Amino acid sequence: MKQLSRTRLAIVTAGAVAALFASNGMAMGMGGCMMGCTSGTTVIDPPRGAAFQDPPVMANLSATPGIVEVNLEAKLAPININGSVANLQTYNGTYPAPTIKLKQGDLLKVHFKNSLPDAGNNLMGQPRADTNLHTHGFHVSPEGNSDNVMLHFSRNQTFDYQYDLALHPGGNLNWYHPHAHGNAAEQVWAGQAGAIDVDDETTVLSGYETHIMVLKDISLSGGAPAAHTDSDFMNGKEGNVMMVNGKVNPVLAMRPGQVQRWKIVNASNARFYKLKLAGHNLNVVGTDGGLLDKPYAQSTVLLSPGERIDVLVKASTTKAYYKLTAEPYNRGAGASASQQITLLTANVTGTSLSQSLPTSVNPGAVRMAVPAGAVQRSLTLSMGMMGMMGGGMGMATINGIAFSETNGAIDAYTIPSLLNTYEVWTIYNNSMMDHPFHQHVNHAQVLSISGGDSTYASFYTTKPAWKDTVIVPRMGSIKLLVPVKDFTGMTMFHCHILEHEDMGMMGVWDIR
């Protein structure tokens, strides 16, 4: 086990953006569509597949109420991907990984084992077998054996994580994945991702059939996940097989008039999903940080990597097949800018079931006013061409600093925050590509979004939603109200295009 040092944290002012990087800083011609160029829509409409299945549920080894205890092993396993068997990096041999089911206030114990093979170093110079665990969305301590991403584990090492959810909100979908710097992109791409479902306090939604949907893409080459290239790190890697719970276009049965609850996580490295269900609204009842006050009908819902959404779907009274599609969305790179993809098919069939949407879900969900005296901070996300000539790797920075580790010590832009305060973070995107911004430990409310998808901006700046991942539009900005509460310690904020995180678009949040 390696514990990263706190001794070399580079603290710089918000305006100290390195002059080495141009204001738009984006390398062109890297094998992707860096300027968002599209020439019409490509329709990807695979045949209807097998019956929809939720991911398997992780076995709870504990018989004690309030304690969930699981074994979690990172290992290679043969997985059937749309008819082709490939060796993927998995948790417990399944793809996606098993869902960890919890209740608010539970104590989660994870017996972790790293059984990844020795496969040399990757393009970032990191041993591919080094890994760790991040519980994305948990409001828990970032220190010790909790959600401590400063810990790294070599192959064959074991570790016991423990997460106290006494202060974590209920009613939200989280997920788990590796967070070892320089390895996160390759390991998530290769299959290491699973959902964590924290049950609701309310019974309002308990009568609806509920499903978990893990959205993930992949490309295969030679019976393994396709290898990363330099351009993949600059653009963010997208796959050519798009799946829900590891299956291509599964068929989900719904009865006419039935209301189902879908909890959806975007577990892809870089692909954005603009979700649309033909003939239906997606009624949003929850976001990253928990339940909303009531359902909000949306014709489309945009999910960047790391984001989650909780929706109610009331099936039509007309029996038919209805496609859940990812509509084209121009994030500034990648094939998804011009693709319309059928992800899942809802088969409305059988006897009718008359169910209604609730009028109220979580009355305690409100939008906060900015408290007087809130500390103002400014962050700038940039992509740079330094080192690109001659086949070198580009750089991704926050306030001109690229996160790096040298001999166990960290160089990074650092935010020193005081416990039990509120801060307003303005995050500028100085590149020609959208960046999903993720902060650990504390959820935030979105005050403003400049640029990007207008529906996304309107929703998150007006609804009582708590978020840990928010899209910063290219050449645009966002403003977040960030509570600093309950836990001290060092944690992270970063772009959740995982290739950009590995390239350096990550900083340290030092809560004191």
C-alpha positions in Angstrom: 0.0 0.0 0.0 1.2 3.5 -0.9 0.0 6.6 0.9 0.6 9.8 -1.0 2.4 12.6 0.9 0.9 15.9 1.9 4.2 17.7 1.8 4.5 19.1 -1.7 1.1 20.6 -2.4 1.6 23.5 -4.7 -0.8 26.3 -3.7 -1.2 29.0 -6.3 -3.5 32.0 -6.8 -6.6 31.6 -9.0 -5.1 33.8 -11.7 -1.9 32.0 -12.1 -2.7 30.2 -15.3 0.5 29.1 -17.0 1.4 31.1 -20.0 2.5 27.9 -21.7 -1.1 27.1 -22.5 -3.1 29.1 -25.1 -6.5 30.3 -24.1 -8.3 27.6 -26.1 -5.3 25.3 -25.6 -6.8 22.4 -27.6 -4.8 20.3 -29.9 -6.4 19.8 -33.3 -6.2 16.8 -35.7 -5.7 14.2 -32.9 -7.9 11.6 -34.6 -11.1 13.0 -33.2 -13.5 15.9 -34.0 -11.9 18.5 -31.8 -14.1 21.4 -33.0 -17.3 19.4 -32.9 -17.6 19.0 -36.7 -20.6 17.0 -37.7 -21.9 16.1 -41.1 -25.3 14.7 -40.4 -26.6 12.1 -37.9 -25.4 8.5 -37.9 -28.2 6.2 -36.6 -27.0 3.2 -34.6 -30.1 1.0 -34.1 -29.1 -2.5 -33.2 -31.7 -5.3 -33.2 -33.7 -5.8 -30.0 -31.6 -7.9 -27.6 -32.3 -10.1 -24.6 -34.7 -9.3 -21.8 -33.5 -6.4 -19.6 -31.7 -7.5 -16.4 -30.5 -5.3 -13.5 -26.9 -5.8 -12.4 -26.3 -8.5 -9.9 -26.6 -7.5 -6.2 -23.5 -7.8 -4.1 -23.8 -10.5 -1.4 -24.0 -9.0 2.2 -21.8 -11.1 4.5 -23.1 -9.5 7.6 -26.2 -10.6 9.5 -26.0 -7.5 11.8 -28.7 -4.8 11.0 -27.1 -1.6 9.9 -23.9 -3.3 8.7 -23.3 -4.2 5.1 -20.1 -6.2 4.5 -18.8 -7.3 1.1 -15.9 -8.9 -0.7 -14.6 -6.9 -3.7 -11.9 -8.3 -5.9 -10.4 -6.5 -8.9 -9.6 -9.2 -11.5 -9.6 -10.2 -15.1 -12.6 -12.2 -16.2 -14.0 -13.4 -19.6 -17.1 -11.4 -20.4 -19.5 -11.8 -23.4 -19.8 -8.4 -25.1 -22.5 -8.5 -27.7 -21.5 -12.0 -28.8 -17.7 -11.7 -28.5 -15.9 -13.0 -25.4 -13.2 -10.6 -24.1 -11.0 -10.5 -21.0 -12.1 -7.4 -19.1 -11.0 -5.9 -15.8 -13.9 -6.5 -13.5 -15.0 -6.4 -9.9 -15.9 -10.0 -8.8 -16.0 -11.2 -12.4 -19.1 -9.4 -13.6 -19.7 -6.6 -16.1 -20.9 -4.2 -14.8 -19.8 -4.9 -11.3 -22.4 -6.0 -8.7 -24.6 -3.3 -7.2 -24.0 -2.6 -3.5 -27.3 -2.1 -1.8 -27.4 0.1 1.4 -29.8 2.0 3.6 -29.2 5.5 4.9 -27.0 5.4 8.0 -25.5 2.0 7.3 -21.9 1.1 7.9 -20.3 -0.4 4.8 -17.3 -2.6 5.1 -15.4 -3.6 1.9 -12.8 -6.3 2.0 -10.8 -5.3 -1.1 -8.3 -7.4 -3.0 -6.3 -6.4 -6.0 -5.9 -9.4 -8.3 -5.1 -7.5 -11.4 -2.3 -9.0 -13.5 1.2 -7.5 -14.0 0.8 -5.9 -17.4 3.7 -3.4 -17.4 3.3 0.4 -17.5 0.7 2.4 -19.4 1.0 5.5 -21.5 1.0 7.6 -18.4 4.0 5.7 -17.0 2.0 3.9 -14.3 2.1 0.2 -13.4 -1.2 -1.0 -14.9 -1.8 -3.3 -11.9 -1.9 -0.4 -9.3 -5.4 0.5 -8.3 -7.6 1.7 -5.4 -11.3 2.4 -4.8 -13.5 5.6 -4.9 -17.1 5.6 -3.8 -18.3 8.4 -6.1 -21.1 10.5 -4.5 -20.6 9.4 -0.9 -20.7 12.1 1.8 -18.2 10.4 4.0 -14.7 11.0 5.4 -11.9 11.2 2.8 -9.3 10.0 5.3 -8.1 6.8 6.9 -9.8 3.7 5.5 -12.8 5.6 4.2 -13.1 7.2 0.8 -9.3 7.9 0.8 -8.1 8.1 -2.8 -4.6 8.9 -1.7 -4.2 5.1 -1.0 -2.8 3.0 -3.9 -2.5 -0.8 -3.9 -0.2 -3.0 -5.9 -1.2 -6.4 -7.3 -2.0 -9.1 -4.7 -2.5 -6.5 -1.9 -5.6 -6.4 0.3 -7.2 -3.7 2.3 -10.3 -3.2 4.4 -12.3 -0.1 3.6 -15.0 1.2 5.9 -17.6 3.9 5.1 -19.9 5.4 7.8 -23.0 6.6 6.0 -24.5 8.3 9.1 -24.4 11.7 7.4 -24.9 10.6 3.8 -28.3 11.5 2.3 -30.6 8.7 1.3 -32.4 8.2 -1.9 -29.5 8.5 -4.3 -27.6 6.4 -6.7 -23.8 6.4 -6.4 -21.1 4.3 -8.0 -17.7 2.9 -7.4 -14.6 2.8 -9.6 -10.8 3.1 -9.4 -9.2 6.5 -8.7 -5.4 5.7 -8.9 -3.9 8.7 -10.7 -2.7 7.7 -14.2 -4.7 4.4 -14.1 -8.3 5.5 -13.7 -9.1 5.9 -17.4 -7.7 2.6 -18.5 -9.3 0.6 -15.6 -12.8 2.1 -15.8 -12.6 1.7 -19.6 -11.7 -1.9 -19.2 -14.7 -2.6 -16.9 -14.1 -1.6 -13.3 -17.4 0.1 -12.4 -20.5 -0.6 -10.4 -23.5 1.0 -8.8 -24.1 1.8 -5.1 -27.8 2.2 -4.3 -28.6 4.0 -1.1 -32.3 3.4 -0.2 -34.8 6.2 0.3 -36.1 7.5 3.6 -39.5 8.2 1.9 -42.1 5.5 1.1 -43.6 7.7 -1.7 -41.6 5.8 -4.4 -41.6 2.4 -2.9 -44.6 1.1 -4.9 -43.0 1.5 -8.2 -41.0 -1.2 -10.0 -37.5 0.0 -9.9 -34.4 -0.7 -12.1 -30.8 0.3 -12.1 -29.2 1.1 -15.4 -25.4 1.4 -15.9 -24.6 3.1 -19.2 -21.2 2.1 -20.5 -19.4 1.9 -23.8 -16.4 -0.1 -25.0 -14.4 -1.1 -28.0 -12.6 -4.5 -28.3 -9.4 -5.5 -30.0 -7.9 -9.0 -29.9 -10.1 -10.2 -27.1 -9.5 -7.3 -24.8 -10.5 -3.7 -24.4 -9.0 -1.6 -27.2 -5.8 0.1 -26.0 -5.6 3.9 -25.3 -3.7 6.1 -27.7 -2.4 9.7 -27.2 -5.4 11.0 -29.0 -7.7 9.1 -26.7 -6.2 11.0 -23.8 -6.7 14.3 -25.5 -10.2 13.6 -26.7 -11.5 11.2 -24.1 -12.1 7.6 -25.2 -15.4 6.6 -26.7 -16.3 3.0 -27.6 -18.2 1.6 -30.6 -20.4 -0.8 -28.5 -22.9 1.1 -26.3 -24.6 -1.0 -23.5 -27.1 -0.9 -20.7 -26.0 -3.2 -17.8 -23.5 -4.9 -20.2 -26.1 -5.7 -22.9 -26.8 -4.1 -26.3 -30.4 -2.9 -26.6 -32.0 -5.0 -24.0 -35.9 -5.1 -23.9 -37.6 -3.9 -20.8 -41.2 -5.0 -20.3 -43.7 -2.4 -19.1 -47.5 -2.7 -18.6 -49.7 0.0 -20.2 -50.2 2.8 -17.6 -47.5 1.4 -15.3 -45.0 3.8 -13.6 -41.4 2.5 -13.3 -38.5 4.1 -11.6 -35.2 4.1 -13.4 -31.9 5.0 -11.6 -29.3 5.7 -14.3 -25.6 6.3 -14.0 -23.2 7.3 -16.8 -20.2 5.0 -16.1 -18.5 5.8 -19.4 -15.1 7.4 -19.6 -16.0 10.3 -22.0 -19.3 9.6 -23.8 -22.2 11.9 -23.0 -25.7 10.5 -23.2 -28.6 12.8 -24.1 -31.4 10.4 -23.2 -34.8 10.4 -24.9 -37.6 7.9 -24.6 -39.9 7.9 -27.7 -43.5 8.9 -26.8 -42.7 9.5 -23.1 -41.4 12.0 -20.7 -38.6 11.3 -18.3 -39.9 12.6 -15.0 -36.9 13.5 -12.9 -37.3 12.9 -9.1 -33.6 12.7 -8.1 -30.1 13.7 -9.1 -26.5 13.0 -7.8 -27.2 14.1 -4.3 -30.7 12.8 -3.6 -34.4 13.3 -4.2 -36.1 16.4 -5.5 -39.3 18.0 -4.1 -41.5 16.6 -6.9 -41.3 15.1 -10.4 -40.1 17.3 -13.2 -41.2 16.2 -16.7 -38.3 16.4 -19.2 -38.3 15.4 -22.9 -34.5 14.8 -22.8 -32.0 14.3 -20.0 -28.3 15.0 -20.5 -25.8 12.9 -18.6 -22.0 13.5 -18.7 -19.6 10.9 -17.3 -20.1 10.4 -13.6 -23.6 12.0 -13.4 -26.7 10.1 -12.2 -30.4 10.7 -12.7 -33.5 9.2 -11.0 -36.6 9.2 -13.2 -40.1 8.0 -13.2 -41.5 6.7 -16.5 -45.3 6.3 -17.0 -45.9 3.9 -19.8 -48.2 4.8 -22.6 -51.6 3.1 -22.8 -50.7 2.2 -26.4 -49.0 -1.2 -26.6 -45.9 -0.9 -28.7 -42.1 -0.9 -28.7 -40.5 2.5 -27.6 -36.8 3.2 -28.0 -34.6 4.8 -25.3 -32.0 6.7 -27.4 -28.9 8.7 -26.8 -29.5 11.7 -29.1 -26.5 13.4 -30.8 -24.7 15.8 -28.4 -21.7 17.8 -29.4 -19.3 17.8 -26.4 -16.5 19.1 -28.6 -15.0 15.7 -29.5 -15.9 12.1 -30.2 -18.3 10.3 -32.5 -21.2 10.8 -30.1 -21.6 14.4 -31.5 -23.3 12.9 -34.6 -24.7 9.6 -33.3 -28.2 8.6 -32.4 -28.0 5.3 -30.5 -30.7 3.0 -29.4 -29.7 2.0 -25.9 -32.8 0.1 -24.7 -36.3 -0.8 -25.9 -39.3 -0.5 -23.7 -41.9 -3.1 -24.6 -45.3 -1.9 -23.4 -47.4 -5.0 -23.3 -49.7 -7.1 -21.2 -52.6 -6.0 -19.0 -53.1 -2.4 -18.1 -51.9 -1.1 -14.7 -53.3 2.3 -13.6 -50.5 4.1 -11.7 -50.0 7.8 -11.1 -47.0 10.0 -10.6 -46.6 11.4 -7.1 -47.3 15.1 -6.6 -44.7 15.3 -3.9 -41.5 13.4 -3.3 -39.1 15.1 -0.9 -40.6 18.3 0.6 -37.3 19.1 2.3 -35.5 19.6 -1.0 -35.1 23.4 -1.5 -32.7 25.8 -3.3 -30.4 27.5 -0.9 -29.6 31.2 -0.9 -25.9 32.1 -0.9 -25.0 32.7 2.7 -23.4 36.1 3.6 -19.6 35.9 3.7 -19.3 32.8 1.4 -15.7 32.6 0.2 -15.4 33.2 -3.6 -13.0 31.0 -5.6 -12.1 30.8 -9.2 -10.9 27.8 -11.2 -9.9 27.6 -14.9 -9.8 24.3 -16.8 -7.4 24.2 -19.7 -6.0 21.8 -22.2 -2.4 22.3 -23.5 -0.2 21.3 -26.4 3.0 21.1 -24.3 4.8 17.9 -25.2 2.6 17.1 -28.1 5.3 17.5 -30.7 7.2 14.3 -31.4 4.5 12.0 -30.1 4.5 13.3 -26.5 1.5 13.5 -24.2 -0.5 16.7 -23.9 -1.4 18.3 -20.6 -4.6 19.1 -18.8 -4.6 21.7 -16.0 -6.5 23.5 -13.3 -5.3 27.1 -12.9 -2.3 26.2 -14.9 -1.2 23.3 -12.7 -1.2 19.7 -14.0 -1.7 17.3 -11.1 1.3 15.0 -10.7 2.8 12.6 -8.3 6.6 12.2 -7.8 8.0 9.7 -5.4 4.7 9.6 -3.5 4.4 13.4 -3.2 1.8 15.6 -4.9 2.0 18.7 -7.0 -1.4 20.2 -7.7 -3.6 23.3 -7.5 -5.0 23.2 -4.0 -8.1 24.7 -2.4 -7.7 25.1 1.4 -11.2 25.3 2.9 -12.4 25.7 6.4 -14.9 23.3 7.9 -18.5 24.4 8.5 -18.4 27.2 5.9 -19.9 27.8 2.5 -18.0 28.7 -0.7 -18.9 29.8 -4.2 -16.8 28.3 -6.9 -16.7 29.7 -10.4 -15.3 27.3 -12.8 -14.2 28.5 -16.3 -13.6 26.1 -19.2 -10.8 27.5 -21.3 -10.9 24.8 -23.9 -13.0 23.7 -26.9 -14.4 20.7 -25.2 -17.0 20.2 -22.4 -15.6 19.1 -19.0 -17.8 17.4 -16.4 -16.5 18.8 -13.1 -16.6 16.5 -10.1 -15.9 17.3 -6.4 -15.6 14.6 -3.7 -17.2 14.5 -0.3 -19.7 17.5 -0.5 -22.5 17.9 -3.0 -23.2 21.4 -4.3 -26.0 23.4 -5.9 -25.6 25.0 -9.3 -26.1 28.8 -9.3 -25.4 29.5 -13.0 -24.2 27.9 -16.2 -22.9 29.9 -19.1 -23.1 28.2 -22.5 -23.8 24.6 -23.4 -27.1 22.8 -23.5 -29.9 25.2 -22.5 -32.3 22.6 -21.1 -29.5 21.2 -18.9 -28.6 24.8 -17.7 -32.3 25.7 -17.0 -33.0 22.6 -15.0 -30.0 22.6 -12.7 -30.0 26.3 -12.0 -33.7 26.4 -11.0 -34.5 23.0 -9.4 -33.5 22.0 -5.8 -30.9 19.6 -7.0 -27.7 18.6 -5.3 -24.8 17.7 -7.6 -21.3 16.3 -7.4 -20.7 16.3 -11.2 -21.7 19.3 -13.4 -20.9 20.0 -17.1 -18.7 23.0 -17.6 -19.5 23.9 -21.3 -16.6 24.6 -23.6 -15.5 28.2 -23.5 -18.2 28.7 -20.8 -18.5 28.6 -17.1 -20.5 27.4 -14.1 -21.0 28.7 -10.6 -21.5 26.3 -7.6 -22.6 26.9 -4.0 -20.4 24.5 -2.1 -21.0 23.5 1.5 -17.9 22.5 3.4 -19.3 20.3 6.2 -18.9 17.3 8.4 -15.5 16.0 7.3 -11.9 17.3 7.3 -9.1 15.8 5.2 -7.6 15.9 1.7 -9.7 15.0 -1.2 -10.0 15.8 -4.9 -11.8 17.8 -7.6 -11.3 17.0 -11.2 -12.7 16.6 -14.8 -14.6 13.3 -15.0 -13.5 12.7 -18.5 -11.2 10.2 -16.9 -8.4 10.6 -19.5 -8.3 14.3 -18.7 -8.1 13.5 -14.9 -5.1 11.2 -15.6 -3.5 13.9 -17.8 -3.6 16.4 -14.9 -7.0 18.1 -14.8 -7.3 17.4 -11.1 -6.7 19.4 -7.9 -6.6 18.8 -4.2 -9.3 20.0 -1.8 -7.7 20.4 1.7 -10.6 20.7 4.2 -9.2 21.9 7.6 
